Amino acid sequence: MSDTLTVPVVNLLKAGVLYQSDAPGVWDQILAHQAAIGDYLAVLGLHLVIDPAEGYAFARQRDPDTRDDGASVPRLVTRHRLSFAVSLMLVLLRGRLADSDATSSDTRLLLSRDDLVDMVRGFLPPRSNEAQLVDQIEIHIKKLCDLKVLRATKQAGWYEVRRHLKTLVDAQVLGDYHDLLATYRDTLDAPKDDV
């Protein structure tokens, strides 16, 4: 690998998702050498995903995880098993991002902790202790920050929804989950029969 590729490739592999706003110099190198970086990542079984309009790039594991000769290829990019609540929040955030894109000229979607709690509260079973419910949702918010889907802003209690969520949860997945969530919400709201 040439020295010109070292910095962008290492940053892509280390960062998970690299945003133009976070590392403008590295971003410029990725755009300038995207074909060579893509070729290098392909040797590792990875695919370079770049969205210049949204300003992010990341390496994604190629599917299927086997070579042409049928041998299994170990995963280089970690898969995360997500809880129902975290998966739910991903879908709800993707929906909010789509709504924001349709109605606002601002490219950043900022949500408060209270917005996030209210967004997911209706889909979780009610609890007798509201504080425990909020604490549990805050754990899920932290997980989304760890996954780089949310980023805490300098203003306490506010989060930016990161644009690469559009790649992680596409329109088809969003539609499927909305149908499933509508059914789930109806089940939660249905009156319980007395036994």
N, C-alpha and C positions, 0 to 999 in steps of 0.2 A: 504494500500500500504506500502510495506516495505521501510525502509530508503534508501536501495540501489537503489530503483527505483525512488525516489523523484527527485533527481538532473537530471537524463536523461529525465524523463517525463516532468518536468517543462521546461527544456531547449527546448525540442521538441515543446511543445505547445507555448512557448514564441517566439522562434526564427523563426518559420515558416519552414525554411529549415536550417538544421544544417550541416555544413561542417567539415570534419575531420581536415582540415587545420586551421579552426577558433577556435576549441575547442577539442584538441586531447584527453584530459582526459575524457570529456563527451562522445566523440566518442567511446573510449574504453569501457566505461560503457554500452553504447547502444549495442555494439557488444556482450559483455559478458552476457547481460541480455535481448537479443532481444525477446526471446519467452515470458518471463514474461511481458516485456513492451508491446508487441503486445496484450497479453491477457488483460492487464489493459486498453489499448486504445480501445479495442473492446467493453468493458463495456460502454465506452463513445460514441460508434458509430463511432469510427475511425479505420483506418487501418494503420499500420506502414509500410512505404516504405523505404527500405534501398538498396542502391547500393554501396556495399563495393569496387568494382573496381573503381568507380568514386569518392567515399569518401563523400557521402551525405546521409542524412536521413530526412524524414518529415512525418507528420501525415496527412492522407487524409480522408475526409469524406466518409463513406461507402455509397454505392448506393444500392437500393433505400432508400429514407429517411423515410421509414416506418418500423415499427417493425413487427414481425410475426403476432401479433394480429390486424394489420392494422392501428394502431395508428401512427400519424405523429410524426417524430422525428425532433426537431428543429436543425438547422445547428449550429455546434460548430466552424467549419472552415469557415471563411468568403469567399464568392464568390465575385469576382471583375468583374463588367461589364466593358468591355474594349472598347475603341473607335476603329473605323476601323484602324486608323493609328497605334495604339499600337498593335492591333492584327496582322496587316501587318508586323510590326517590329519583333514580336515574330516569325512569320513564316520565314521571311528573315534571322533572326539570327540563327534559327534552321538549315536552309539550309547552312549558312556559317559554322556552327559548324560541320555539316556532311562533308562538303568539307574539312575542316581543319583536321578532324579525318582521312579522306581518304588520304590526301597528306602530312601531317606533323606528326612528331613523338612527337611534343610538345603537352602536354595535355591541355595547356592554350591557349585560343583564345583571343587575345588582339586586340581591334579596337580603332582607334582614333575617336574623335567627327566628324572629317571630313569624315572618312570612313562611319560612321553611317548616316550622312546627305546624302552623295552620294548614299548610298545603298537604301534609301527610296525615294529620290527626284523623281526618274523616275516614281513612282507609284502615286504620289500626283498631283492634278491639278496644272498647272503652275500659278504662281502669278506674278503680276507686280513688287512687292517689294520682292527681294530676302532675305533681312534681316528679314522680317516677316516670311517667310517660314523657315529659319534657326532657328529663335526663337521658332516657333511652334514645330519643330522637337526636339529642346532641351527640351521642356516641356515633350515630349513623352519619351525622354531618361531618364529624372528624374523619370517619372512614372515607367519605367522599373527598375530603381535603387530601387525605393520604393518596387517593387514586388520581388526584389532580383534576378532578371534575369541578370541584369548588376551590376557590382561593380566597382566603381571608383578606379583607382589605385593611387599610390602615385605620379605618373607622371601626371601632370595636362593635362586634355583633353583626357585621355586614359581610356578605360573601359575593364574589363574582362567579357566575356560571361560565366555565371555560368553553370555548367554541368547539373544541374537538369532540364534545359530547354528540354533535351532529353526526360524526362518523361512527361513534360507538353504538348509538341508538338511531337507526335509520327510520325512514317514514313507514316502511312495512312493519318493523318491530313495534313502532309507536302505535300504529293502527291496531295491531293484534292485541297489544297490552291494554289499550283503551277499551276494547270490547270485553276483555277479561276483567278489567277493573270495574266496569259498569255492572257486570254480573256479580262480582264480589261485593260491591257497595250495596246492591239490592239485597243480597243475602244478609249483610250486616244490619240493614234497615228494616228487614222483614220482622213483623211481630212474632214473638215466640209463642208457640201453642202451649197452653197450660196442660200439664200431665196429671 
